[in-house]
Amino acid sequence: MDAINYPLILVAALAAIASPGPATLAIASASMSHGRIYGLGLACGVLTGSLFWSCSAAFGLAALLSSNVWIFEFMRYCGAAYLIYLSLKSLRSAFGTSTLTLSQRHSTTLSNIYFKGLLIHLTNPKAILFFASLYSIGVPATAQVSDLVAVILSVGMLSSSVFLGYAVLFSNHRARNIYLKSKVIFECTFAAFFGFAGMKILTGDIVK
């Protein structure tokens, strides 16, 4: 391979980024329960984590981390623990006694929800493997720094479109009304997914 295969990189990235996973489900949850600003804040945290792993993969750090088993295993356990924590938090929200309204102010700050998105992506071992494989199949070994930066920006713009798009989509008035009427169902679904994803990572089956 003598040139960067942009179609392959972008199609593979779109399939992985847009498919349901801890990040996209968390964005949907934050957007419907807290509103657009909070959904966008969490999406920005996810994007920061995505950019970190993309840069790491482009310049070899992701491959180094995945080759050091103890670091990879530590991150795997941290990621699994955090997803299980999110699962329990969703269950608590589902069966809590407080009633959520559209005009209600939330105690969650934008900085907290940003770091929530960041932690979700930084502790997801699949992100390391995904970006490492993405650059290995689509970028030639002879690529220059400027080429790598171009790939990082291309994947970053695609990620921004997807994650920020999810925040806008799930924070619209109709989606929030549906959430408010079916809060228990939604939160139980989020809890089940986060718990399932956490257990899959804990047992070594990396999930999206």
Order of alpha helices (4+ residues) and beta strands (2+ residues): alpha-alpha-alpha-alpha-alpha-alpha-alpha-alpha-alpha-alpha
